[in-house]
């Protein structure tokens, strides 16, 4: 796998994690949901946030090692 392939994979991972977390936040913003359900969605979004943070860190590590 080339550096270009690795970077593309890392960017894809970050994009997918961002989409997942964005969807969770979008869901939590729905005014039609009762407050307790909205809070439950926020609590459940912890996994997507952690995945997003991990993907960002992996990309930063790769970018740091490329310089």
TAFENWO-V806877 format. One line per field, one symbol per residue. ss: DSSP state (H for helix, E for strand, L for the rest). phi: phi as a letter, one per 40 degrees, with the letter a starting at -180 (. if undefined). A space follows every 10 residues. Layout:
# TAFENWO-V806877
ss = ???
phi = ???
This chain:
# TAFENWO-V806877
ss = LLHHHHHHHH HHHHHHHHHH HHHHHHHHLL LLLLHHHHHH HHHHLHHHHH HHHHHHHHHH HHHHHHL
phi = .ccccccccc cccccccccc cccccdcccc ccccdccccc cccccdcccc cccccccccc ccccccc
